[in-house]
Amino acid sequence: MGEWSHSTPLGTSVCLVQMRRVKLELSASFFIKFSGLKV
């Protein structure tokens, strides 16, 4: 399952979800830092 998981729709969807989660965490931390600087 580990080798051909990237070619399957399930593997790609999982990768997309993980990337989306990382983007949300980065934007959230950036927003917190930005709001902290403004205040």
Secondary structure, DSSP 8 states (H G I E B T S, - for coil): --SSTTTSHHHHHHHHHHHHHHHHHHHHHHHHHHHHHH-
